[in-house]
Amino acid sequence: MQFDAELLLLAMAPVFLACIGWEAWRTRRTHPEARIYSWRDTLCNTALALMHQGADKLAWLFVIPVYAWCYEHYRLFDWHAGWLSFAVLFVAQDLLYYVFHRCSHRVRWLWAAHVVHHSSERMNFSTAFRQSLMYPVAGMWVFWIPLALLGFPPKQIVGIVLINLAFQFFVHTQAIGKLGWLEYVLNTPSIHRVHHARNDRYIDRNYAGVLVIWDRLFGSYVDEDANEAPVYGIVEPLHTYNPLQATFHEWASMARDVVRVRGWRNRLNALFGPPAWAAQYHASLCDGQSTFESAGHTPQNNNAAV
């Protein structure tokens, strides 16, 4: 199995731009009051995408040798090129993406990178471009190591990751409704709108990359309710179109919390606990509880933001 996913993505760039143009034109005609697009938001998304691409290119220089070492020394299988090997790679990577994505909403260190994608209060095709240059630091690449152990070479790992992410561009839109039986198999715009919402009913749900079967299997699926429109963004809005602030605001907040909390256990929780942990910790101090440690309390695994 040989394919060059980067060339595929380059070839699809005009398709992505055409989709953005179509969505902007369509929503202005049908729902002019909705203001789906903002030029400042779209420029911020584009800047974040360019920063993310630059960081990824640099990161692959260090990450691919790790995959190659795992593949050369510890792979469990040898695959013949063909549809079977592609299917196994596709399904395995999609499952690992689900694990990564769910962890990114449950572990603050990962959330510090992923929050960038959720911090816009708009939902449109350009939102798919809104990514963090800090993903390599957060450790997204670690989640793909099992693919090398399963016997897939680095080029195929990088390729399938890019294909998965390319598919996800098409679910970032309000212009497409529910898609019938596809809702039971694939991630769709309706399913992903729920994921980007901060409503209590929707928050921390629908982590699918391509296949929604993982959400249905592991209990994280919620249907989009026609009577409850998604409200997009994070619980504490960012209020800036500065791509650097969008990238680093949660890292800065996390660093402040590490300094402010008491004890190493609490510092580790500030880094690797749920994103809401620090807020609950400081609230407990205001309520007169000395520390979570002294009370033996474990915060609920409940994100402070989507």
N, C-alpha and C positions, 0 to 999 in steps of 0.2 A: 504494500500500500504506500504510494507516494503521492503527496500533494503539497503545494506551496500555498499555505493559508494566507500568508502575508500578501502575495500577489492577488489572491481572491478578494481580500479586503480592499486592496487598492482599486481593483476593478469595480467593487461595489460602492466606492465612494460617491460616484454620481447618483446611484440609487438612493443612498442615504440623503443626499442633498435634495433630490427630487421629492422624497417623502416629506421632508421638512417644508419645502415649498408648497406641496399639495395640502398638507395639514393646515398650514397658516392660511392659505387661500380659502380652504373649505370652511374652517371655523369662523373666519371673518364674514363669510357669506351667510352661514347658518346660525351662528351664535356670536354676533359681534360684541355682545355685552360680556362674554366670557373672558376675553383678553387672555387667551391661552398662551400667547407669546408676548414676551417683552424683549426688546432688542438688547437691553443691558444684561438680562438673564441669559440670553442666548450667547452673547459675547463672553460672559463669564464661563458658561459651559464649554465653549470652544477653547478658551484659554486653558481651562482645566484639562481638557482632552489632550492638548499639545504638551502640557507639562507631564501628564501621565505617560504619553507615548515616549517622551524623552527618557523618563525614569525607567520605563520598562526596557527600552533598548539597552540602557546601561546595566540594568539588573540581569538581563539574560546572559551577559558576559560572565557573570559569576555563578548564576544558577544552573545554566546548561551543563557545565562541568560536574556539578553535583549530581544531576540526573544521569549523566554519562557514567559516572563512577558507580552509582547504584545499579544501573543497567548492566554494566560490564561485569560486576563482581557478585551481584546478589539477585539477579532476575530469576524468577521461578519458571518461566515458560519461554519458549521460542515460537513466534507466530509466523505463519506463512502469509504473504501479502494476499489480501482478498477481502471479500465482504464480511466474512466471519470475524476476522481480526478488527476490522473497522467498527463493526457493531459492538464488540466487546469493549473496545477503547471508548467509543461514544457513550455507552451506557455507564461504564465505570467512571469516566470523567464527570458525567452529569450528576451521578450520585455524590461524588466527591465535591462537586460544586455546591450541591445542596448542603452538605456538611459544613463547608467553608462559609456559606452564606448564613446559615443558622448560627454558627459560632460567631460570626461578625456582628450579630445582634445580641449576643449573650456575653461576650468577652470584651471588656472595654478597650484593651489594647488593639484588637481588631476593629472595633467600632470606631476608634479614633481615625482610622483610614476610611472606613465605609461610610461614615456620617456625611462625608462630602457629597456622595451620590444622592443622599436623601434631603439635603439641606435646602434645596430649591422648593419654593411654595407653588411651583408650576409643574405641570405634567404634560410633556410633549416629546416629540422625537429627539429634540436636541438635549433633553435630559439624559438620554443614553450616553452622551458624550461626557457627562459630568462625573469624572473619575478622579481618584487621588494619586498623586505621585508617590505617596507613602505606602502603597500596598506592598512593595518589596520589603520595606522595613517592618511592616506589621507581620509579614510572613505568609502572604497568600501562596507563594510558590511552594511552601512546605506541603500543602495539601495535595500537590500533584506527584509527590515522591512515590506513593503507592503504584502509580502507573508505570514508573520505571521498574519497580520490583515485580510487576506483573509481566514484564518483558517487552515494553514498548520503548523504542529509542527516543532520545530527546526531541528530535525534529517532529515526530508524530505527536508528542505530548504538547509541544508549543502549538502545533497546528490545530489540534482538537480543542484546546483552550480558546484559541482565537475564533474558531468556528462557533463555539458555544456562545461567546460574547457577541459575535456578529448577529446571531439569531435574536439575541435579547434586545437589539436595537428596535426591532419591530413591535415589541410589546409596550413601548413607552409612548402611548398615545391615548387621547380621549376621543379620537375621531372614529374609532371602531368599536362596535358593541360586542355582545356575546356571539360566539362562533359555534353554537350548537354542540354536536358530539365532540368536537375538538377540545372543548373545555374539560373533558374527562381524561384527556391524554397529554395535551401540550400546555405549556405556559402560554397564556393569551393576554391581550391588552386588558381585558376585564379582570383577570386574575392578578395581573401585576399592578393595576391601579390600587387594588386592595393593599398590596405590599407597600406602596408608597404613601399610604394614608396614615394619619395620626389619630383617627377616631379610635375610641376605646374598643369598639367591636373589631376593628381591623388591625390594630397595632401588632407588630411582630408576627405576621402571618404570611403565608404564600412565598416561600423561599425558592421556588423552582427556577432552574435555569432554562432548560428546554422541556423536560418531561415533568408534568405536574403529579405524576404517580407517587413521587416521594412525599409530597405534602399530604396526599390522601393516605398514604401508608403510615406515616409517622405522626399524624394528628395535627398538622399545622395548617390545614386548608380551611379557608373561610370564603364563602361565595360573596360576590358583590351584590349588595342589597339595593334594589331600585328605589327603595324608600329612604336610603341613607347614602347621600353622595359622599365620596371620599374627600377629606380635607387634607391637602398635601403639605409636606414639610416635616420638620422635627418639632418636638414639644416646646422647646425653647428656641424660637426662630432666630436665624442668624442676622438678619437685617443688614446685609452687605452684599455687594456684587464684586468685592475684591477677591480674586482667586487665591491669593496668599492667605488671607484671613479664613477663607472657606477651607483651605487645606490644613491649616495649623491650629485652628481655634480649640479643637478638642484635645490635641496634644498638649497645648499650653495649659488648659484646664486640668488635665490629668497630672501634669507636673506640679501644679500648685497644690493639688489634693495630696500628692505623695509627701510634700513638705509639711502640709498642715495636719495630717492625721497622726495619731499616736500609735507607736508600736509597729513592728515589722509585719505582723500579720495583717494589720489594717493597711499598711503601705502596699502589700501584695494584692489585697482586695481592691485598692484604688487603681491598680494597674490591670489586674486580670479578673476582677469580679464583674458582675453585671454592670452595665453603664449607669444604672440608677443607684449603685451602691453608695457612692460618695454623698449624694444628696440625702439618702436615708441616714447615713452616718452623722452628717452635720445636723440634721433634724433631730436625731436622738440626743445630741449634746444640748440643743436648745430646750429639749423636753426634760433635761436634768439627768439623763443617763450618761455615765462617764464615758464609756466606750462600748462598742458592740462586743469587744472581747470580754470585758468585765461582766457583761450581762449574759454572755454565751449566746448572743443572738446572731442568727444568720439572715442577712437581708433577702427579701424575695427576689427571685430572678426576673426582674421586671424592668425593662428598659426605661430610661429617662427620655428617650427619643426613639423614633421608629427605626 
